[in-house]
Amino acid sequence: MSETWTAVGSCATALAVLVAAWQMHRNTQQSRTDFEDDLSREYRELAGKIPVQAHLGSVLSEDEYTQAFSYLFRYIDLSNEQVFLRVNGRVNQATWESWSDGIKSNLSKPAFSRAWEEVKKKAAPSFQELRILEAENFKCDPMQWAKPKRRLFARGCRF
């Protein structure tokens, strides 16, 4: 009889460990989702300060560009941070793909492109993650850059 209770106790312990592991996994996923949502909220707040014409791909007047430059710079800095976060595995694949598409799209628009070119010239050693992503034409997953084992499987990526 005591062997039965020992077996039941062992099964209950194993089940409790599995439940605890599952809860930790779910909490980690939820924390990552909350973190990604916070960055998306930061992007939306920042995007609201950049002239609509810039988002629509129109060329800004010199005054409009000058007034918007600090927000465009912050957007570039946020984009670089997003790449850095992906390098370090802090955002999931689906979120990264969405962010990467958005960064590529925005940097192709005249106001964003002009600001990015200016930042690259004036902040030469900075924004390395975004520079590499752009040089790779947004085709590489930055998470591949940080993991030596993954480099073996990364095709077409420069490290």
N, C-alpha and C positions, 0 to 999 in steps of 0.2 A: 504494500500500500504506500509506503514512504517513497518507493521508486516512482510510483505514479505521480505523487505530488511533486517530486523533484523534476520529473519530465514536464509537468504542467507549469511549474515555476520557471523552468528554462525556456519553454515556449513563450510564456508571458513576458519574460525579460527580453527575448529576441524581438517580439512584437513591439514592445515599448521602445526598443532601440530603433526599429524601423520607422515607427511613428515619429519619434523625435527627429530622426534624420530627414524624413519627409517634411516636417514642419520647418526645420532649418533651411531646407532647400526652398520651400515656398516663401519664407521670410526674406531670403537672399534675393529671390526673383522680385518680390514686392519692393524691396529697398532699391533695386536697380531700376525698376519701373518708375518709382517715385523720383529718383535721381534724374532719369531721362526726361520725365515730365517737367521737372524744375528747369532743366536746360531749355526745353521747348518753350516754356513760358517766358524765360529770359529772352529767347529769340523773338517771340511775338511782341514783347514789350519794346525791344530794340527796333524791330522792323517797323513798328508804328511811328517811330521818330524819323525814319528815313522817308524822304518824299515819295509819294505814290508814283510819280513819273519815273523815278529810278527803278522801282519794282516792275514797272511796265516796259522798261527797256528804252525809255526816251533819254535823250542827251539833256543833261541839266545845264542851265545857264551857269556862267562863272560864279555869280553870287549864290545861286542855289547849291552848287557843288561845294563852295567854301563853307556855307552854313551846314551842309550835311556831312562834311568830311569827318568830323569827330564821331558821328554815328556809324559811318561806313568803316572807319578804323576799328571801332568796337565790334562791328560785325566780323571783320577780318580776324580780329583777336579771338572772338568766340568760335569762329570756324576752325582756327588753328587749335584751340582748346579741344574742340570736338574730335579732331583728328588724333590729338594726343591721348584723349580718353579711349579712343578705339585701339590705339597702339597698345594700351595697357589693359585692354579687355574690360573696360568699365561700362561699355554699352553693347547691347546685343546686335546680332547681324541685321535683323529687320530694321532696327532704328538706324544703324549705321548706313544702310543702303538708302534710306530716306534722307538722312542728313547729307550724305555724299551727293546725291542727285540735286538737292537744294543748293549746296555750295557750288557745284559745277554750274548750275543754271544761273545763280546770282552773279558769279564771277564772270559770266559771259555777257552780262548787261553793261552798257557803257559806263555808267557812274561807278558801279562796283569795280569794273575792270580798271578804270582810270585810278581809283583809289588804291587798288591792289598793286598796280604798277608803281605808283608813288611810294607805297609802303615798302615794297621790295627794294627800291633804290635807296631809300633813306634809312631803313632798318636792316641793313645787309645781313647781319648774322642771325637775325630773329626770324621767327615763323618758319622754321625748318620743316616741320611736319606738313604744313600746308604747301610749301614749296615742292616737297617730294611728291605729294599727292597730285599736284598740278602737273609736274614733270611726267608723271605716269599716266596722265590724261584720265585721272580718276578711276582707273581700271583695277588697281590693286587694293586689297584689303589691308589697311595699315596694321591690323593685328598681326599680320604675317611678318612685319618688320622686326618685332621684338622677340620672336620665338625662334631660336636657331634651328630646332628640329623642323619647324614649319617652313623655313626657308628652302628646304629641299623640295618642297611640294609647291611652292609659289612659282607660278609661271609668268614670265614677262615682267616680273617686278625687279626693280633695282634697289639694292640696299646699301 
